[in-house]
Amino acid sequence: MEVTEKNCVPIKCGIRFSPPALILVYEDKFKKNKLRKHVMPIRNFRTSSSVNFVAQDLKLRHEKIMYSVSTIQIEKMLRLLQEHMKGTVLIEAVQIVNKEFTVGPNEDLNKLEVDVLQTKKKIMDKTFNKSCIKPDDPKFVYDKQIDFNQNENEKVDSGWDGEENDDLFWN
């Protein structure tokens, strides 16, 4: 039977360094939940190759298996392969790639190049979608109301919007 989107559930995604290949372990629902392994060779890959382009190409060539694997995950594996090709030790390569594929709270995204910014946006979208509660989720609550325990009559002085400043403004 042929592998289709409906009976293929990805479990793990990994990389093989020699010869370079992306490996996907998936569960075949059609064959009674049997685990299968699919090896996708990565040809003509260099340390200067565009990771995004190769990831899109792999996803397109193997779309029946890779449909639910995120492009970010594939790009991470390819960046790990690039670091290994440069001669970086595996532990250091993993640290470098993890740093590239995380968005720090104090990171200034305005100073990034366009392709790096697009990757960071994809990472933020993936993180958002992972924690997003949708209407069909069991934790979803319609019209959720939260009381912040503040007295409505209590006035908070902000220092800039007082009435005494209004006279100075209009004079």
Steps between C-alpha positions, in 0.01 A plus 500: 500500500622850425590748774251787521455801727220333692684187605846651567570660839857633548666393826866610472709699257877465491811544288766260376838658441662252262366478238278801573134410541191608687334212685135493600352238729125489458207292609308323225137497614392288205729214602381473861710780646828362367808727533681562174817687405542714189849616394519806275845562351624859496697548181735786404473659844777741596584715800387801297172345376170667580347296781153637429518406130622145570234453770224613262637270229510199735149572619376527141675181379371297797170679557295191587720428801624850584165683485471541878871547578570870550745673271675636809575145619649410162704822493636421847619159384660649189678770704634225726632324189663823381674553834624140491631554146694804627674273750319615813476245782148357533429646847611847390305468175182417692554804725558729199190374320282520813612860551413585138155341524382665820365849548637669810284745696762776470590432137464802270328366188536836323873443454469159328536422132183418306554122476592470869198711592271272297638197686445671836142582398438136407634394840271747677201377295580139587528585870176698489308223323632242747363693800189639332167373635249451220121457527526122453755459784376363834657796689311756289268730698259726315475856639766455766496776762779573745479712815828671577400588858518876449256732664322692224471810719871505574674759286854424387726804467706477184669837531436619148124519464407707802253785478757756607694439177194579287524871585863515387419334172222735394675826599 
